[in-house]
């Protein structure tokens, strides 16, 4: 796909939290990002269940990368101003996938919804929404 920027996003995350968590990007184009990770010990809470922060990291990274590839003309970046997650399930092994979609793409804000699923069962683990404030150079 010509506008797919997933390889670029994977390269720029080297050494950062998404890289340490093993986040993999399958598709990244304006308005849509798909990614995943293989569940490993470092994704787990001490109680043996998938740590909520690992799920949020996947959904927030997918939404943030989506914002990057969907910035309006003249914008230089973004910052998250709100996020919310509802957890509906967990995974203890296998893969975890996320699909983030642009819901609102304005000049000053973007709103992204993401659905996180257990790849083995297809069951929804979490519903996620975030609002991004678009940044511009100072005049």
Chimera marker file (.cmm) of the C-alpha trace (Angstrom):
<marker_set name="trace">
<marker id="1" x="0.000" y="0.000" z="0.000" r="1" g="1" b="0" radius="0.5"/>
<marker id="2" x="1.553" y="3.285" z="-1.162" r="1" g="1" b="0" radius="0.5"/>
<marker id="3" x="0.587" y="5.437" z="1.826" r="1" g="1" b="0" radius="0.5"/>
<marker id="4" x="1.400" y="2.769" z="4.451" r="1" g="1" b="0" radius="0.5"/>
<marker id="5" x="3.924" y="4.220" z="6.921" r="1" g="1" b="0" radius="0.5"/>
<marker id="6" x="4.149" y="1.245" z="9.294" r="1" g="1" b="0" radius="0.5"/>
<marker id="7" x="7.801" y="0.492" z="8.446" r="1" g="1" b="0" radius="0.5"/>
<marker id="8" x="8.796" y="4.113" z="9.158" r="1" g="1" b="0" radius="0.5"/>
<marker id="9" x="6.972" y="4.107" z="12.490" r="1" g="1" b="0" radius="0.5"/>
<marker id="10" x="8.617" y="0.856" z="13.516" r="1" g="1" b="0" radius="0.5"/>
<marker id="11" x="12.033" y="2.336" z="12.710" r="1" g="1" b="0" radius="0.5"/>
<marker id="12" x="11.516" y="5.572" z="14.672" r="1" g="1" b="0" radius="0.5"/>
<marker id="13" x="10.332" y="3.760" z="17.805" r="1" g="1" b="0" radius="0.5"/>
<marker id="14" x="13.712" y="2.014" z="18.250" r="1" g="1" b="0" radius="0.5"/>
<marker id="15" x="14.822" y="2.242" z="21.874" r="1" g="1" b="0" radius="0.5"/>
<marker id="16" x="11.552" y="3.761" z="23.111" r="1" g="1" b="0" radius="0.5"/>
<marker id="17" x="8.723" y="2.182" z="25.138" r="1" g="1" b="0" radius="0.5"/>
<marker id="18" x="6.825" y="0.786" z="22.111" r="1" g="1" b="0" radius="0.5"/>
<marker id="19" x="10.027" y="-0.941" z="20.994" r="1" g="1" b="0" radius="0.5"/>
<marker id="20" x="10.716" y="-2.357" z="24.480" r="1" g="1" b="0" radius="0.5"/>
<marker id="21" x="7.172" y="-3.739" z="24.561" r="1" g="1" b="0" radius="0.5"/>
<marker id="22" x="7.636" y="-5.384" z="21.165" r="1" g="1" b="0" radius="0.5"/>
<marker id="23" x="4.882" y="-3.424" z="19.433" r="1" g="1" b="0" radius="0.5"/>
<marker id="24" x="4.673" y="-4.311" z="15.745" r="1" g="1" b="0" radius="0.5"/>
<marker id="25" x="2.924" y="-2.159" z="13.140" r="1" g="1" b="0" radius="0.5"/>
<marker id="26" x="1.076" y="-3.864" z="10.316" r="1" g="1" b="0" radius="0.5"/>
<marker id="27" x="-0.593" y="-0.873" z="8.677" r="1" g="1" b="0" radius="0.5"/>
<marker id="28" x="-0.361" y="2.876" z="9.232" r="1" g="1" b="0" radius="0.5"/>
<marker id="29" x="-2.108" y="5.283" z="6.908" r="1" g="1" b="0" radius="0.5"/>
<marker id="30" x="-4.114" y="8.463" z="7.418" r="1" g="1" b="0" radius="0.5"/>
<marker id="31" x="-7.121" y="7.595" z="9.569" r="1" g="1" b="0" radius="0.5"/>
<marker id="32" x="-6.127" y="3.994" z="10.376" r="1" g="1" b="0" radius="0.5"/>
<marker id="33" x="-3.390" y="2.121" z="12.241" r="1" g="1" b="0" radius="0.5"/>
<marker id="34" x="-3.185" y="-1.609" z="12.938" r="1" g="1" b="0" radius="0.5"/>
<marker id="35" x="-0.625" y="-3.118" z="15.296" r="1" g="1" b="0" radius="0.5"/>
<marker id="36" x="0.029" y="-5.984" z="17.678" r="1" g="1" b="0" radius="0.5"/>
<marker id="37" x="2.372" y="-7.660" z="20.138" r="1" g="1" b="0" radius="0.5"/>
<marker id="38" x="3.132" y="-11.203" z="21.237" r="1" g="1" b="0" radius="0.5"/>
<marker id="39" x="2.272" y="-11.637" z="24.920" r="1" g="1" b="0" radius="0.5"/>
<marker id="40" x="5.434" y="-12.110" z="26.981" r="1" g="1" b="0" radius="0.5"/>
<marker id="41" x="6.277" y="-12.048" z="30.679" r="1" g="1" b="0" radius="0.5"/>
<marker id="42" x="7.099" y="-8.313" z="30.576" r="1" g="1" b="0" radius="0.5"/>
<marker id="43" x="3.488" y="-7.583" z="29.488" r="1" g="1" b="0" radius="0.5"/>
<marker id="44" x="2.047" y="-9.275" z="32.577" r="1" g="1" b="0" radius="0.5"/>
<marker id="45" x="1.015" y="-7.961" z="35.972" r="1" g="1" b="0" radius="0.5"/>
<marker id="46" x="2.273" y="-9.847" z="39.044" r="1" g="1" b="0" radius="0.5"/>
<marker id="47" x="-1.150" y="-11.552" z="39.289" r="1" g="1" b="0" radius="0.5"/>
<marker id="48" x="-0.547" y="-13.391" z="35.987" r="1" g="1" b="0" radius="0.5"/>
<marker id="49" x="-2.937" y="-11.346" z="33.874" r="1" g="1" b="0" radius="0.5"/>
<marker id="50" x="-2.087" y="-8.962" z="31.057" r="1" g="1" b="0" radius="0.5"/>
<marker id="51" x="-1.112" y="-5.610" z="32.592" r="1" g="1" b="0" radius="0.5"/>
<marker id="52" x="-3.545" y="-2.813" z="31.752" r="1" g="1" b="0" radius="0.5"/>
<marker id="53" x="-0.605" y="-0.536" z="30.968" r="1" g="1" b="0" radius="0.5"/>
<marker id="54" x="0.546" y="-2.907" z="28.192" r="1" g="1" b="0" radius="0.5"/>
<marker id="55" x="-2.894" y="-2.731" z="26.602" r="1" g="1" b="0" radius="0.5"/>
<marker id="56" x="-2.980" y="1.052" z="26.927" r="1" g="1" b="0" radius="0.5"/>
<marker id="57" x="0.532" y="1.321" z="25.467" r="1" g="1" b="0" radius="0.5"/>
<marker id="58" x="-0.597" y="-0.562" z="22.358" r="1" g="1" b="0" radius="0.5"/>
<marker id="59" x="-3.815" y="1.440" z="21.906" r="1" g="1" b="0" radius="0.5"/>
<marker id="60" x="-2.223" y="4.799" z="22.740" r="1" g="1" b="0" radius="0.5"/>
<marker id="61" x="0.750" y="4.156" z="20.451" r="1" g="1" b="0" radius="0.5"/>
<marker id="62" x="-1.544" y="3.124" z="17.599" r="1" g="1" b="0" radius="0.5"/>
<marker id="63" x="-3.643" y="6.262" z="18.092" r="1" g="1" b="0" radius="0.5"/>
<marker id="64" x="-0.585" y="8.499" z="18.454" r="1" g="1" b="0" radius="0.5"/>
<marker id="65" x="1.051" y="7.085" z="15.345" r="1" g="1" b="0" radius="0.5"/>
<marker id="66" x="-2.279" y="7.524" z="13.576" r="1" g="1" b="0" radius="0.5"/>
<marker id="67" x="-2.259" y="11.167" z="14.587" r="1" g="1" b="0" radius="0.5"/>
<marker id="68" x="1.277" y="11.570" z="13.236" r="1" g="1" b="0" radius="0.5"/>
<marker id="69" x="0.346" y="10.197" z="9.820" r="1" g="1" b="0" radius="0.5"/>
<marker id="70" x="-2.911" y="12.203" z="9.795" r="1" g="1" b="0" radius="0.5"/>
<marker id="71" x="-1.653" y="15.651" z="10.808" r="1" g="1" b="0" radius="0.5"/>
<marker id="72" x="-3.269" y="18.598" z="9.028" r="1" g="1" b="0" radius="0.5"/>
<marker id="73" x="-1.125" y="20.753" z="6.756" r="1" g="1" b="0" radius="0.5"/>
<marker id="74" x="1.206" y="23.032" z="8.715" r="1" g="1" b="0" radius="0.5"/>
<marker id="75" x="1.052" y="20.999" z="11.948" r="1" g="1" b="0" radius="0.5"/>
<marker id="76" x="4.324" y="20.007" z="13.600" r="1" g="1" b="0" radius="0.5"/>
<marker id="77" x="3.101" y="17.395" z="16.054" r="1" g="1" b="0" radius="0.5"/>
<marker id="78" x="0.555" y="16.574" z="18.724" r="1" g="1" b="0" radius="0.5"/>
<marker id="79" x="0.114" y="15.887" z="22.415" r="1" g="1" b="0" radius="0.5"/>
<marker id="80" x="-2.460" y="13.702" z="24.131" r="1" g="1" b="0" radius="0.5"/>
<marker id="81" x="-4.950" y="15.708" z="26.184" r="1" g="1" b="0" radius="0.5"/>
<marker id="82" x="-7.270" y="12.902" z="27.280" r="1" g="1" b="0" radius="0.5"/>
<marker id="83" x="-7.508" y="9.131" z="27.156" r="1" g="1" b="0" radius="0.5"/>
<marker id="84" x="-9.928" y="6.549" z="28.448" r="1" g="1" b="0" radius="0.5"/>
<marker id="85" x="-9.996" y="2.760" z="28.445" r="1" g="1" b="0" radius="0.5"/>
<marker id="86" x="-12.655" y="0.199" z="29.245" r="1" g="1" b="0" radius="0.5"/>
<marker id="87" x="-11.247" y="-3.269" z="29.905" r="1" g="1" b="0" radius="0.5"/>
<marker id="88" x="-13.476" y="-6.168" z="28.934" r="1" g="1" b="0" radius="0.5"/>
<marker id="89" x="-11.128" y="-9.138" z="28.998" r="1" g="1" b="0" radius="0.5"/>
<marker id="90" x="-7.521" y="-10.278" z="29.053" r="1" g="1" b="0" radius="0.5"/>
<marker id="91" x="-5.011" y="-12.539" z="27.364" r="1" g="1" b="0" radius="0.5"/>
<marker id="92" x="-2.368" y="-14.702" z="29.004" r="1" g="1" b="0" radius="0.5"/>
<marker id="93" x="-0.624" y="-15.880" z="25.847" r="1" g="1" b="0" radius="0.5"/>
<marker id="94" x="-0.690" y="-15.530" z="22.075" r="1" g="1" b="0" radius="0.5"/>
<marker id="95" x="-1.009" y="-12.203" z="20.359" r="1" g="1" b="0" radius="0.5"/>
<marker id="96" x="-2.842" y="-8.993" z="21.117" r="1" g="1" b="0" radius="0.5"/>
<marker id="97" x="-4.010" y="-6.832" z="18.213" r="1" g="1" b="0" radius="0.5"/>
<marker id="98" x="-5.234" y="-3.259" z="17.951" r="1" g="1" b="0" radius="0.5"/>
<marker id="99" x="-7.053" y="-1.280" z="15.310" r="1" g="1" b="0" radius="0.5"/>
<marker id="100" x="-7.180" y="2.502" z="15.799" r="1" g="1" b="0" radius="0.5"/>
<marker id="101" x="-9.450" y="4.707" z="13.689" r="1" g="1" b="0" radius="0.5"/>
<marker id="102" x="-9.715" y="8.464" z="13.351" r="1" g="1" b="0" radius="0.5"/>
<marker id="103" x="-13.165" y="9.552" z="14.531" r="1" g="1" b="0" radius="0.5"/>
<marker id="104" x="-12.658" y="13.324" z="14.349" r="1" g="1" b="0" radius="0.5"/>
<marker id="105" x="-9.898" y="14.998" z="12.378" r="1" g="1" b="0" radius="0.5"/>
<marker id="106" x="-10.098" y="18.720" z="13.004" r="1" g="1" b="0" radius="0.5"/>
<marker id="107" x="-7.527" y="21.481" z="12.680" r="1" g="1" b="0" radius="0.5"/>
<marker id="108" x="-6.934" y="21.675" z="16.446" r="1" g="1" b="0" radius="0.5"/>
<marker id="109" x="-7.918" y="18.237" z="17.742" r="1" g="1" b="0" radius="0.5"/>
<marker id="110" x="-8.183" y="14.628" z="16.671" r="1" g="1" b="0" radius="0.5"/>
<marker id="111" x="-10.222" y="11.917" z="18.385" r="1" g="1" b="0" radius="0.5"/>
<marker id="112" x="-9.169" y="8.293" z="17.949" r="1" g="1" b="0" radius="0.5"/>
<marker id="113" x="-10.999" y="5.099" z="18.895" r="1" g="1" b="0" radius="0.5"/>
<marker id="114" x="-9.105" y="1.828" z="19.242" r="1" g="1" b="0" radius="0.5"/>
<marker id="115" x="-10.272" y="-1.722" z="19.784" r="1" g="1" b="0" radius="0.5"/>
<marker id="116" x="-7.825" y="-4.185" z="21.334" r="1" g="1" b="0" radius="0.5"/>
<marker id="117" x="-8.478" y="-7.902" z="20.815" r="1" g="1" b="0" radius="0.5"/>
<marker id="118" x="-6.983" y="-11.270" z="21.729" r="1" g="1" b="0" radius="0.5"/>
<marker id="119" x="-5.823" y="-12.702" z="18.410" r="1" g="1" b="0" radius="0.5"/>
<marker id="120" x="-6.464" y="-16.312" z="19.408" r="1" g="1" b="0" radius="0.5"/>
<marker id="121" x="-10.115" y="-15.818" z="20.311" r="1" g="1" b="0" radius="0.5"/>
<marker id="122" x="-11.025" y="-12.583" z="18.554" r="1" g="1" b="0" radius="0.5"/>
<marker id="123" x="-12.537" y="-11.360" z="21.828" r="1" g="1" b="0" radius="0.5"/>
<marker id="124" x="-12.336" y="-7.689" z="22.695" r="1" g="1" b="0" radius="0.5"/>
<marker id="125" x="-9.911" y="-6.938" z="25.520" r="1" g="1" b="0" radius="0.5"/>
<marker id="126" x="-10.354" y="-3.167" z="25.635" r="1" g="1" b="0" radius="0.5"/>
<marker id="127" x="-12.088" y="-0.196" z="24.094" r="1" g="1" b="0" radius="0.5"/>
<marker id="128" x="-9.943" y="2.946" z="24.043" r="1" g="1" b="0" radius="0.5"/>
<marker id="129" x="-10.541" y="6.579" z="23.101" r="1" g="1" b="0" radius="0.5"/>
<marker id="130" x="-8.119" y="9.481" z="23.113" r="1" g="1" b="0" radius="0.5"/>
<marker id="131" x="-8.122" y="13.130" z="22.133" r="1" g="1" b="0" radius="0.5"/>
<marker id="132" x="-5.007" y="14.681" z="20.629" r="1" g="1" b="0" radius="0.5"/>
<marker id="133" x="-4.255" y="18.398" z="20.518" r="1" g="1" b="0" radius="0.5"/>
<marker id="134" x="-2.592" y="19.372" z="17.238" r="1" g="1" b="0" radius="0.5"/>
<marker id="135" x="0.550" y="21.503" z="17.580" r="1" g="1" b="0" radius="0.5"/>
<marker id="136" x="1.667" y="24.266" z="15.207" r="1" g="1" b="0" radius="0.5"/>
<marker id="137" x="4.787" y="26.442" z="15.058" r="1" g="1" b="0" radius="0.5"/>
<marker id="138" x="4.616" y="29.640" z="17.096" r="1" g="1" b="0" radius="0.5"/>
<marker id="139" x="3.941" y="32.664" z="14.926" r="1" g="1" b="0" radius="0.5"/>
<link id1="1" id2="2" r="1" g="1" b="0" radius="0.2"/>
<link id1="2" id2="3" r="1" g="1" b="0" radius="0.2"/>
<link id1="3" id2="4" r="1" g="1" b="0" radius="0.2"/>
<link id1="4" id2="5" r="1" g="1" b="0" radius="0.2"/>
<link id1="5" id2="6" r="1" g="1" b="0" radius="0.2"/>
<link id1="6" id2="7" r="1" g="1" b="0" radius="0.2"/>
<link id1="7" id2="8" r="1" g="1" b="0" radius="0.2"/>
<link id1="8" id2="9" r="1" g="1" b="0" radius="0.2"/>
<link id1="9" id2="10" r="1" g="1" b="0" radius="0.2"/>
<link id1="10" id2="11" r="1" g="1" b="0" radius="0.2"/>
<link id1="11" id2="12" r="1" g="1" b="0" radius="0.2"/>
<link id1="12" id2="13" r="1" g="1" b="0" radius="0.2"/>
<link id1="13" id2="14" r="1" g="1" b="0" radius="0.2"/>
<link id1="14" id2="15" r="1" g="1" b="0" radius="0.2"/>
<link id1="15" id2="16" r="1" g="1" b="0" radius="0.2"/>
<link id1="16" id2="17" r="1" g="1" b="0" radius="0.2"/>
<link id1="17" id2="18" r="1" g="1" b="0" radius="0.2"/>
<link id1="18" id2="19" r="1" g="1" b="0" radius="0.2"/>
<link id1="19" id2="20" r="1" g="1" b="0" radius="0.2"/>
<link id1="20" id2="21" r="1" g="1" b="0" radius="0.2"/>
<link id1="21" id2="22" r="1" g="1" b="0" radius="0.2"/>
<link id1="22" id2="23" r="1" g="1" b="0" radius="0.2"/>
<link id1="23" id2="24" r="1" g="1" b="0" radius="0.2"/>
<link id1="24" id2="25" r="1" g="1" b="0" radius="0.2"/>
<link id1="25" id2="26" r="1" g="1" b="0" radius="0.2"/>
<link id1="26" id2="27" r="1" g="1" b="0" radius="0.2"/>
<link id1="27" id2="28" r="1" g="1" b="0" radius="0.2"/>
<link id1="28" id2="29" r="1" g="1" b="0" radius="0.2"/>
<link id1="29" id2="30" r="1" g="1" b="0" radius="0.2"/>
<link id1="30" id2="31" r="1" g="1" b="0" radius="0.2"/>
<link id1="31" id2="32" r="1" g="1" b="0" radius="0.2"/>
<link id1="32" id2="33" r="1" g="1" b="0" radius="0.2"/>
<link id1="33" id2="34" r="1" g="1" b="0" radius="0.2"/>
<link id1="34" id2="35" r="1" g="1" b="0" radius="0.2"/>
<link id1="35" id2="36" r="1" g="1" b="0" radius="0.2"/>
<link id1="36" id2="37" r="1" g="1" b="0" radius="0.2"/>
<link id1="37" id2="38" r="1" g="1" b="0" radius="0.2"/>
<link id1="38" id2="39" r="1" g="1" b="0" radius="0.2"/>
<link id1="39" id2="40" r="1" g="1" b="0" radius="0.2"/>
<link id1="40" id2="41" r="1" g="1" b="0" radius="0.2"/>
<link id1="41" id2="42" r="1" g="1" b="0" radius="0.2"/>
<link id1="42" id2="43" r="1" g="1" b="0" radius="0.2"/>
<link id1="43" id2="44" r="1" g="1" b="0" radius="0.2"/>
<link id1="44" id2="45" r="1" g="1" b="0" radius="0.2"/>
<link id1="45" id2="46" r="1" g="1" b="0" radius="0.2"/>
<link id1="46" id2="47" r="1" g="1" b="0" radius="0.2"/>
<link id1="47" id2="48" r="1" g="1" b="0" radius="0.2"/>
<link id1="48" id2="49" r="1" g="1" b="0" radius="0.2"/>
<link id1="49" id2="50" r="1" g="1" b="0" radius="0.2"/>
<link id1="50" id2="51" r="1" g="1" b="0" radius="0.2"/>
<link id1="51" id2="52" r="1" g="1" b="0" radius="0.2"/>
<link id1="52" id2="53" r="1" g="1" b="0" radius="0.2"/>
<link id1="53" id2="54" r="1" g="1" b="0" radius="0.2"/>
<link id1="54" id2="55" r="1" g="1" b="0" radius="0.2"/>
<link id1="55" id2="56" r="1" g="1" b="0" radius="0.2"/>
<link id1="56" id2="57" r="1" g="1" b="0" radius="0.2"/>
<link id1="57" id2="58" r="1" g="1" b="0" radius="0.2"/>
<link id1="58" id2="59" r="1" g="1" b="0" radius="0.2"/>
<link id1="59" id2="60" r="1" g="1" b="0" radius="0.2"/>
<link id1="60" id2="61" r="1" g="1" b="0" radius="0.2"/>
<link id1="61" id2="62" r="1" g="1" b="0" radius="0.2"/>
<link id1="62" id2="63" r="1" g="1" b="0" radius="0.2"/>
<link id1="63" id2="64" r="1" g="1" b="0" radius="0.2"/>
<link id1="64" id2="65" r="1" g="1" b="0" radius="0.2"/>
<link id1="65" id2="66" r="1" g="1" b="0" radius="0.2"/>
<link id1="66" id2="67" r="1" g="1" b="0" radius="0.2"/>
<link id1="67" id2="68" r="1" g="1" b="0" radius="0.2"/>
<link id1="68" id2="69" r="1" g="1" b="0" radius="0.2"/>
<link id1="69" id2="70" r="1" g="1" b="0" radius="0.2"/>
<link id1="70" id2="71" r="1" g="1" b="0" radius="0.2"/>
<link id1="71" id2="72" r="1" g="1" b="0" radius="0.2"/>
<link id1="72" id2="73" r="1" g="1" b="0" radius="0.2"/>
<link id1="73" id2="74" r="1" g="1" b="0" radius="0.2"/>
<link id1="74" id2="75" r="1" g="1" b="0" radius="0.2"/>
<link id1="75" id2="76" r="1" g="1" b="0" radius="0.2"/>
<link id1="76" id2="77" r="1" g="1" b="0" radius="0.2"/>
<link id1="77" id2="78" r="1" g="1" b="0" radius="0.2"/>
<link id1="78" id2="79" r="1" g="1" b="0" radius="0.2"/>
<link id1="79" id2="80" r="1" g="1" b="0" radius="0.2"/>
<link id1="80" id2="81" r="1" g="1" b="0" radius="0.2"/>
<link id1="81" id2="82" r="1" g="1" b="0" radius="0.2"/>
<link id1="82" id2="83" r="1" g="1" b="0" radius="0.2"/>
<link id1="83" id2="84" r="1" g="1" b="0" radius="0.2"/>
<link id1="84" id2="85" r="1" g="1" b="0" radius="0.2"/>
<link id1="85" id2="86" r="1" g="1" b="0" radius="0.2"/>
<link id1="86" id2="87" r="1" g="1" b="0" radius="0.2"/>
<link id1="87" id2="88" r="1" g="1" b="0" radius="0.2"/>
<link id1="88" id2="89" r="1" g="1" b="0" radius="0.2"/>
<link id1="89" id2="90" r="1" g="1" b="0" radius="0.2"/>
<link id1="90" id2="91" r="1" g="1" b="0" radius="0.2"/>
<link id1="91" id2="92" r="1" g="1" b="0" radius="0.2"/>
<link id1="92" id2="93" r="1" g="1" b="0" radius="0.2"/>
<link id1="93" id2="94" r="1" g="1" b="0" radius="0.2"/>
<link id1="94" id2="95" r="1" g="1" b="0" radius="0.2"/>
<link id1="95" id2="96" r="1" g="1" b="0" radius="0.2"/>
<link id1="96" id2="97" r="1" g="1" b="0" radius="0.2"/>
<link id1="97" id2="98" r="1" g="1" b="0" radius="0.2"/>
<link id1="98" id2="99" r="1" g="1" b="0" radius="0.2"/>
<link id1="99" id2="100" r="1" g="1" b="0" radius="0.2"/>
<link id1="100" id2="101" r="1" g="1" b="0" radius="0.2"/>
<link id1="101" id2="102" r="1" g="1" b="0" radius="0.2"/>
<link id1="102" id2="103" r="1" g="1" b="0" radius="0.2"/>
<link id1="103" id2="104" r="1" g="1" b="0" radius="0.2"/>
<link id1="104" id2="105" r="1" g="1" b="0" radius="0.2"/>
<link id1="105" id2="106" r="1" g="1" b="0" radius="0.2"/>
<link id1="106" id2="107" r="1" g="1" b="0" radius="0.2"/>
<link id1="107" id2="108" r="1" g="1" b="0" radius="0.2"/>
<link id1="108" id2="109" r="1" g="1" b="0" radius="0.2"/>
<link id1="109" id2="110" r="1" g="1" b="0" radius="0.2"/>
<link id1="110" id2="111" r="1" g="1" b="0" radius="0.2"/>
<link id1="111" id2="112" r="1" g="1" b="0" radius="0.2"/>
<link id1="112" id2="113" r="1" g="1" b="0" radius="0.2"/>
<link id1="113" id2="114" r="1" g="1" b="0" radius="0.2"/>
<link id1="114" id2="115" r="1" g="1" b="0" radius="0.2"/>
<link id1="115" id2="116" r="1" g="1" b="0" radius="0.2"/>
<link id1="116" id2="117" r="1" g="1" b="0" radius="0.2"/>
<link id1="117" id2="118" r="1" g="1" b="0" radius="0.2"/>
<link id1="118" id2="119" r="1" g="1" b="0" radius="0.2"/>
<link id1="119" id2="120" r="1" g="1" b="0" radius="0.2"/>
<link id1="120" id2="121" r="1" g="1" b="0" radius="0.2"/>
<link id1="121" id2="122" r="1" g="1" b="0" radius="0.2"/>
<link id1="122" id2="123" r="1" g="1" b="0" radius="0.2"/>
<link id1="123" id2="124" r="1" g="1" b="0" radius="0.2"/>
<link id1="124" id2="125" r="1" g="1" b="0" radius="0.2"/>
<link id1="125" id2="126" r="1" g="1" b="0" radius="0.2"/>
<link id1="126" id2="127" r="1" g="1" b="0" radius="0.2"/>
<link id1="127" id2="128" r="1" g="1" b="0" radius="0.2"/>
<link id1="128" id2="129" r="1" g="1" b="0" radius="0.2"/>
<link id1="129" id2="130" r="1" g="1" b="0" radius="0.2"/>
<link id1="130" id2="131" r="1" g="1" b="0" radius="0.2"/>
<link id1="131" id2="132" r="1" g="1" b="0" radius="0.2"/>
<link id1="132" id2="133" r="1" g="1" b="0" radius="0.2"/>
<link id1="133" id2="134" r="1" g="1" b="0" radius="0.2"/>
<link id1="134" id2="135" r="1" g="1" b="0" radius="0.2"/>
<link id1="135" id2="136" r="1" g="1" b="0" radius="0.2"/>
<link id1="136" id2="137" r="1" g="1" b="0" radius="0.2"/>
<link id1="137" id2="138" r="1" g="1" b="0" radius="0.2"/>
<link id1="138" id2="139" r="1" g="1" b="0" radius="0.2"/>
</marker_set>
